C-alpha cells in the first residue's frame, strides 16, 4: 500500500529560488498565448535560463516546466501545444522537429517506493530527429540523430540513430 502523505521529494532540486519559480509561473502563462510573437517567447525563455540557438521556432501553447533545464539547438522547431515537462534537463539538438502536442516527460515516480518518491531522468533529442504529433517520450530516453518517432508513439527506451518508431497499428473496422 502506498503512503502518498509520506512523499518527501527527497533528492529533487528545482535549481532556482522560489521567487524565480513564481516569476516563471506568471511569465509562462503569458508566453503561451497565440498573440505573443515567437521571438518574445524565446527571449523570455532565455531570460529564465533556457539555452536556445539561432533560428529556433517555438509556437504558441508550448509549456516549459523549468526553462533553466532546457537546451534547444539551432534551427529546431517546437510545435503548438507541446509540453516539455522538464523536472530534469531536456536537450534538443539542432534541426529537430518536435511536432504538435508532443509530451517530453522527464519525471516519474518509483512504483516500489512506499512514499512514491521521484524517479526522474533527462531526455535527449539528437540532431535532425523528428518527434511527430502527440507522441510521448519518457524519462531517460535518447532519440538518436535523424530518427523518427511517429505520431502517437510512446517511447520508453532509447531510439537508435536513423531508426523509425511507430505507434502500434489500430485495428481495422469493417472489411
C-alpha positions as CSV (number, residue, x, y, z in Angstrom):
1,X,0.0,0.0,0.0
2,X,1.3,3.5,-0.9
3,X,1.6,6.3,1.7
4,X,1.3,9.3,-0.5
5,X,1.1,11.5,2.5
6,X,4.6,10.5,3.3
7,X,6.0,11.8,0.0
8,X,9.1,14.0,0.5
9,X,10.5,14.6,-2.9
10,X,13.9,13.5,-1.5
11,X,16.8,14.2,-3.8
12,X,14.9,16.5,-6.1
13,X,16.3,20.0,-6.5
14,X,14.4,22.6,-8.6
15,X,17.5,24.6,-9.2
16,X,16.2,28.1,-8.6
17,X,14.9,30.1,-5.7
18,X,11.1,30.2,-5.0
19,X,10.8,33.8,-6.3
20,X,12.3,32.8,-9.7
21,X,9.9,29.8,-9.8
22,X,6.9,32.1,-9.0
23,X,8.1,34.7,-11.6
24,X,8.4,31.9,-14.2
25,X,4.9,30.6,-13.5
26,X,3.5,34.1,-14.1
27,X,5.5,34.7,-17.2
28,X,4.8,31.3,-18.7
29,X,1.1,31.9,-18.8
30,X,1.7,35.0,-21.0
31,X,4.3,33.5,-23.4
32,X,2.0,30.6,-24.3
33,X,-0.6,32.9,-25.9
34,X,-1.1,32.9,-29.6
35,X,-0.6,36.7,-29.9
36,X,2.9,36.7,-28.4
37,X,5.5,36.7,-31.2
38,X,7.8,33.7,-31.2
39,X,10.9,35.9,-30.7
40,X,9.3,37.2,-27.5
41,X,8.7,33.6,-26.3
42,X,12.4,32.8,-26.9
43,X,13.6,36.0,-25.2
44,X,11.6,35.2,-22.1
45,X,12.7,31.6,-22.0
46,X,16.4,32.8,-22.3
47,X,15.8,35.4,-19.6
48,X,14.8,32.5,-17.3
49,X,17.9,30.4,-18.2
50,X,17.0,28.4,-21.3
51,X,19.8,27.9,-23.8
52,X,18.2,28.4,-27.2
53,X,20.1,28.5,-30.5
54,X,19.6,30.6,-33.6
55,X,16.6,30.2,-35.9
56,X,14.5,28.3,-33.3
57,X,10.7,28.4,-33.7
58,X,8.6,27.9,-30.6
59,X,4.9,28.0,-31.4
60,X,2.1,29.1,-29.1
61,X,0.7,26.9,-26.3
62,X,4.2,25.3,-25.7
63,X,4.5,24.6,-22.0
64,X,8.0,24.5,-20.5
65,X,8.1,23.4,-16.8
66,X,11.5,24.9,-15.9
67,X,13.3,26.9,-18.6
68,X,16.7,26.7,-16.8
69,X,16.6,23.0,-17.7
70,X,16.0,23.4,-21.4
71,X,18.6,23.5,-24.2
72,X,17.5,23.8,-27.9
73,X,19.9,23.7,-30.8
74,X,19.9,25.9,-33.9
75,X,17.0,25.8,-36.4
76,X,14.8,23.5,-34.3
77,X,11.0,23.7,-34.1
78,X,8.7,23.1,-31.2
79,X,5.1,22.8,-32.3
80,X,1.9,24.2,-30.9
81,X,0.7,22.6,-27.7
82,X,4.0,20.7,-26.9
83,X,4.6,20.1,-23.2
84,X,8.2,19.9,-22.0
85,X,7.8,18.6,-18.5
86,X,11.4,19.0,-17.7
87,X,12.0,18.3,-14.0
88,X,15.4,17.2,-15.3
89,X,17.2,18.6,-18.3
90,X,15.8,18.3,-21.8
91,X,18.4,18.7,-24.6
92,X,17.0,19.2,-28.1
93,X,19.7,19.2,-30.8
94,X,19.9,21.2,-34.0
95,X,17.4,20.8,-36.9
96,X,15.0,18.9,-34.6
97,X,11.2,19.0,-35.1
98,X,9.0,18.4,-32.1
99,X,5.5,18.4,-33.5
100,X,2.1,19.5,-32.1
101,X,1.0,18.2,-28.7
102,X,4.2,16.1,-28.1
103,X,4.9,15.3,-24.4
104,X,8.5,15.1,-23.3
105,X,8.3,13.9,-19.7
106,X,11.5,13.7,-17.6
107,X,9.6,13.0,-14.4
108,X,8.1,9.8,-12.9
109,X,7.7,8.1,-9.6
110,X,9.3,4.9,-8.2
111,X,6.5,2.4,-8.1
112,X,8.4,0.4,-5.5
113,X,8.8,3.3,-3.1
114,X,6.2,3.2,-0.3
115,X,6.0,7.0,-0.5
116,X,6.1,7.2,-4.3
117,X,9.3,9.2,-4.5
118,X,10.6,10.7,-7.7
119,X,12.3,8.6,-10.4
120,X,13.4,11.3,-12.9
121,X,15.9,11.3,-15.7
122,X,16.9,13.7,-18.6
123,X,15.7,13.4,-22.2
124,X,18.0,14.0,-25.2
125,X,16.8,14.5,-28.8
126,X,19.8,14.4,-31.0
127,X,20.3,16.5,-34.2
128,X,17.9,16.0,-37.1
129,X,15.3,13.8,-35.3
130,X,11.6,14.3,-35.6
131,X,9.1,13.5,-32.9
132,X,5.7,13.6,-34.6
133,X,2.3,14.8,-33.3
134,X,1.1,13.6,-30.0
135,X,4.0,11.3,-29.4
136,X,5.2,10.8,-25.8
137,X,8.9,10.4,-24.8
138,X,9.5,9.3,-21.2
139,X,12.4,10.0,-18.8
140,X,15.8,8.7,-19.5
141,X,15.3,8.4,-23.3
142,X,17.7,9.5,-26.0
143,X,16.3,9.8,-29.6
144,X,19.2,9.3,-31.9
145,X,20.3,11.6,-34.7
146,X,18.0,11.5,-37.7
147,X,15.5,9.1,-36.0
148,X,11.7,9.5,-36.5
149,X,9.1,8.9,-33.7
150,X,5.7,8.5,-35.4
151,X,2.5,10.2,-34.4
152,X,1.1,9.0,-31.0
153,X,4.0,6.7,-30.3
154,X,5.0,6.0,-26.7
155,X,8.8,5.9,-26.3
156,X,10.2,4.3,-23.2
157,X,13.7,3.4,-24.3
158,X,16.4,4.8,-26.5
159,X,15.9,5.0,-30.2
160,X,19.0,4.4,-32.4
161,X,20.2,7.0,-34.9
162,X,18.2,6.8,-38.1
163,X,15.6,4.4,-36.7
164,X,11.8,4.8,-37.0
165,X,9.4,4.1,-34.1
166,X,5.7,3.9,-34.9
167,X,2.7,3.6,-32.6
168,X,1.0,0.2,-32.7
169,X,-1.4,-0.1,-35.6
170,X,-5.1,0.4,-34.8
171,X,-7.5,-2.4,-35.5
172,X,-9.4,-2.2,-38.8
173,X,-13.2,-2.0,-38.5
174,X,-15.3,-3.5,-41.3
175,X,-13.8,-5.2,-44.2
